[in-house]
Amino acid sequence: MADPSMADPPVAGPVPGRLVTTVVGSYSVPEWLDRLKTDAYQRRIGRRHLADIHDVAIKAAIKDQERCGLDLVSDGELRRDNDIDYLLERLPGVQIPHAAKTDYYDYYEAVVTRPLPETDTDLGFTADLEFTRAQTDLPVKFSFTGPFSLSRRIRDQAYSRPGDLVLALARRLNAEARRLAAAGAAMLQIDEPFLAGYPEDVGLAAEAVNVVIDGVDAYWALHVCYGNRYARPSWEGHYDFLFPAVLRTGIHQLVLEFARKGGDDLHLLRKHDWDRAVGLGCIDVKSETVETVEQVAGRIRRGLEYVPPDRLYVNPDCGLRHLPPAVARAKLRAMVEGAALVRAELA
């Protein structure tokens, strides 16, 4: 594995300019898509038809992001049931004894009974990325759940040492990340939504992040939140547990939530000399109340006290999955306009 101390994270990101606006990953799931996804598990519609439906939904999500004025877009993760299953069901060696759900958003009960095979199996992410890139002229961000969080949803009957499953998952993700980089992703993002619930394991998670990014020529972000299950946090706390472990990773950007929690943890960036980029969560995705432009601008101004504008990205706290479409659009518009207001002040 590459020595992260030798990494030279670039100051400039994949999109030139200051206060680049983007999403974290997931986009609003309309009620009709929610129903159709569940219908597929109840065998009321076929998976082939659902794939066509996903194409339509992703095109609409991209158009929404473009019309809202984002600089960097995603596919909205709309092909995925949740943050875990879309990957586990594709990974050789992960067993899912009962591939049925009452609701599409439920988690599978997954198990590993023997070490994961050391095979380079295409998980299909590049096809997802290529479809998205064909729909837009904007640069595309591609996110996936990290190895530590994935391991929290697997019953491990294969590995004797704690952490071996996490590192095995990281090696599988590294192979997929190499394909994504070759396919032209502007930014690759590792999501670790479970890490806040297991802060004592941050060293293991950081080691696994370095395995994922090793040898991959890409701009890397790491998103750590406090959970976003049904628009509710799973844990509470502060981001101090990330340091100094995250400094030993080769990532280029930390994507953190500050809107719901407030900006008290921003001082940690200065305390620990974080000199890389930050994705500033300035939209609360756990509330349907739409922020005003001035609220967003105020949060960005506070972020600028700790991070220079060419390294400060503007994004929601987490994914927009649980917000109604109209609310998600209104929040993104407020976010983009807030960023434009502060950008004009800087000029």
N, C-alpha and C positions, 0 to 999 in steps of 0.2 A: 504494500500500500504506500502511496506517496506520502512523504512527510509534510503535514500541513504547515509546519513552520517555514517551509520553502515556498508556500503558496504566495502569490502576488495578486490579491483580489483587485480588480480594476476599480478606479474611482467612478468612471462613467459606466452607466448601465447599457442595456440593449436599445434604449430609446434616448436620443439626445435631448437635452433641455433640462429645465428645472421644474420640480414638482410634477413629475410624470404621474398621470392618473391611470389606475387600473383596478381590477377586481382581485379578490383573493383566489377565487376559483369557481365555486358553484354559483349558479344563477337560479332565480325564482322558478319553482316547479309549479306550473299552472294546475288548477284543480282537475282539468280534463286529463292532463298527462299523469297526474297522480292516480286517477281512476284506471286509466288504460294500463299503466305499469302493473297495478294489482290484478287487473283482468288477465294479464298475461300469465301470472302465477296461478290463477284459477282456471287457466286454459280456455278462457272465453275468446281470446284472440291469439294468433300464432306469433312466435318470436320473430319471424320474418317481417310480419306486418308491424310489429313494434319497432323493429330497426328502421323501417321507413318513417314511422312516426317520430323517432328520435332525430332523424335527419331534418325533418320539418321544424321541430322544436329548437334544434341547435341553430338553424338558419335565422329563426326569429330572435333568439337570444343574442346572436352576434349583431343583428340589425339594431336591436335595442341598445346595445353597448355603443355602437357607432353613433347612433342618433343622440345619445346622451353626451357624446363628445370624449369618450375615453381614448387614451393614447395607446393602450396595450390591452388586448381583449383575450377572452378564453372561450372555450366551447360550452361553458356553464356546467360542465360535468353532468350533462343531462342524460347520458347513456348509463350512468351509474345509479344503482339503487341507493347506496349510501357510501360512506368513506372507506369501507373495508371490503365488502363482498365482491365488488367489481374486480378486485385484484386477486383475492384468495381463490375465486372460482376459476381463474386462469392459470394458477401456479401449479405446475406438476409437483406431486408429492403432498399437496394439501388435500385432505379428504373431507368431503361434505356429505355425510351419510343421508341427509334428508334435504334435498334441494327444493323445498316447498316453503312458502311463507303465507301467512294470513294477510299481511300487508307488505308491499314491495320494500318498504323502508326497514323492516325487521332485519336483524342480523342472522346469518347462518350459524349453526353450531359446527365449527370446523375443528379438525384434529390432525395432528401429524404423528404417525406411528413409527416412522423411520426417517433417517436424515433425508433432507431434500436432495434430489438428484442434482449433480453438478453438470447440468445441461443448459445450453443457451437456447431457451425456448422463446420465440417471439410471442409476447403477450398481447399484441395487437394495438398497442398504444400509438405506434407510428401511423397506422391507418386512421385512427381518431384524429391525430394531429394533421395529417395531410388533408382530410376532409375539411377541417376547420380553416386551414390556410387557403383552401380553394374558394372559400366564401367571403374572404375579406382581403383588403390591401393593407390592413394594419398589422403590426407585429403581434404574434400570438404567444401567450404564456400557457405553459402546460404544467399542471400540478398533479401530484400523486401522493398517497399516504405513505409515510415513512415506515421503516422496518420495525421500529420500537412499537408504534401504535398498532401495526398489523399483528405483532406477536401477542398483544393483549387480548386478541379475540381468537386465539388458537390454543387448543388444549394440547400441550406438548408432552407426548409420550415417547419421544425419540432421543432427546438430547439429555445427557447427564449433567452438564455444566450450565448454570444460569448464563444466559447471554448468547449461547451458541446458536439458538434458533434465530435470534435477532440478527446476528452477523450472517447467517445463511440467507435470510431474506434480503439483507443488504446486498449480497453478491448477486442475487437474481435481479434486483432493481438496477444495479450498476450496468448489467448487460443491456437492459431495456433503455436506460438513460443514454447509452452510447448510440443506440438507434435513433432516439428522439433528437439528439444533438445533430446527428448526420442528416436528419429529415428537416432541419431548419427551425427548431423551436427558438424563439427569441429569448425566453427565460424558462428555466426549469425550476420548479418549486417542490420541496419536500414538506409535507404537512405532518406535524406531530401533535394531534389534538389530545392524545392521552398522556403526554409527557408531564403536564401540569399536575396530574393525579399521582405521579410517581417521581417526584423531584429527586429522590435518593438515587435514581437510575440515570441521571443526566449524563454521567460520564460514559456509560454504555451507549446511550443514545447518540452522543457526540461521536464516539468511535464508529458507530454504524453509519452516521452521516458521511464521514470521510470515506468509508468503503463505497457508499453509493456514488459519490462524486469522483472517485479516483479515476484519473485518466480521461474524464469526460470534458470535452472542449465546449463549455457552456457557461452562461451566467446563471449562478445558483442562488436561490432564495430558500430560507427556512422559515416556515410559518408555525408559530407556537401560540396557541390560544388556551382558553379555559373550558373548552368544549362548546358545542353548538348543537346539542341533540334536542330536536323539537323546539328550537329557539330558546333553550334554557342552558345556562352554564352547568357543567358537571362538577366543577371545582372552583374554589376561590383562592386568592393568594397574591403573591407578587413575583415579579420576574427575576428577583435576585438569585433564585436557584439556578438560572441559566449560566451564570458567571462563576468562575472563569472558564468553565468547560467549553462554551460556545466559541470562545476566543481561539481554541485549539482546532477548530474546524476550518475548512477551506471555503466556506460559503461566502458569498459577496453581499448578501442582504438578509437582514432579520425582519420578518413581517410579524408585527405584534398588535394586540388590541389595546387601544387607549380610549376610545369613545365611551364605552360602557363603564370602564374602570376609572377613567380620569387619567390625567397625565403625571401622577405622582412618581411612577416608575421611570420616567424619562431621565431622571438624574443618574440612573444606573449606567446609561450610555457614557456619560462623562466620567463617572467614578471608575469605570473599567476600561476607559480609553478605547471605546468602540469607534473605529475610524472608517468603517465600511458603511454601506447604504442601510437605510431603514425604511421599511414599509409601514407608514404611520396609519394605524386604524383610527379613522376619524368619523365613521358612520356606525351607529349602534344597530346591529342586525337583529338584536333580541327585542327591539321595540318597533312598533309600526308608526310611531310618531316621526314625521319627516323633519329632519334638521333644517334650520334656516341656513342660508348662505353664510350669514355672519357667524353662526355657531361653528360651521366647518372652518371658516377662515380663522377664527380664534384658536381652534385646535391646531391648525397648521402653523400659525404664528408661534405658538408655544413649542411645537416640535422644532421650529427653526432656531430656537434658543440652544438646541443641543446638536442639530444636524444641519449641515449646509444645504442649500436648496438643490444643488446638483446631485445630492445623495439622498434626498428625502422624497420617497414615493408616497403618493396619496391613494389610500384604498380603504374599503370598509374594514371593520374589525375582523370579520370572518366571511364565510360564504353567505350568499343571499337566498339560499334554498328555501327557507321557511317564511319568507316575506311574500305577500301577494304581489303579482307582477306590477300593478300600478304603483304600489308603494316602493318596490325595488327601483323602478324607473325614476320616481320622484327623488329618492335618496341619492341615486347616482347623479342626477342633474344638479342637485344641491352641492354634491361633492365636487363636481367638475367646475361649477360656477364659483365655489369657494376657493378652489385652487387658482382659478383665473384671476380672482380678485387679489389674492396675495401675490401672484406672479406680477400683476400690474404694479403693485406697491413696490416690489423689488426693482422693477425696471425704472 
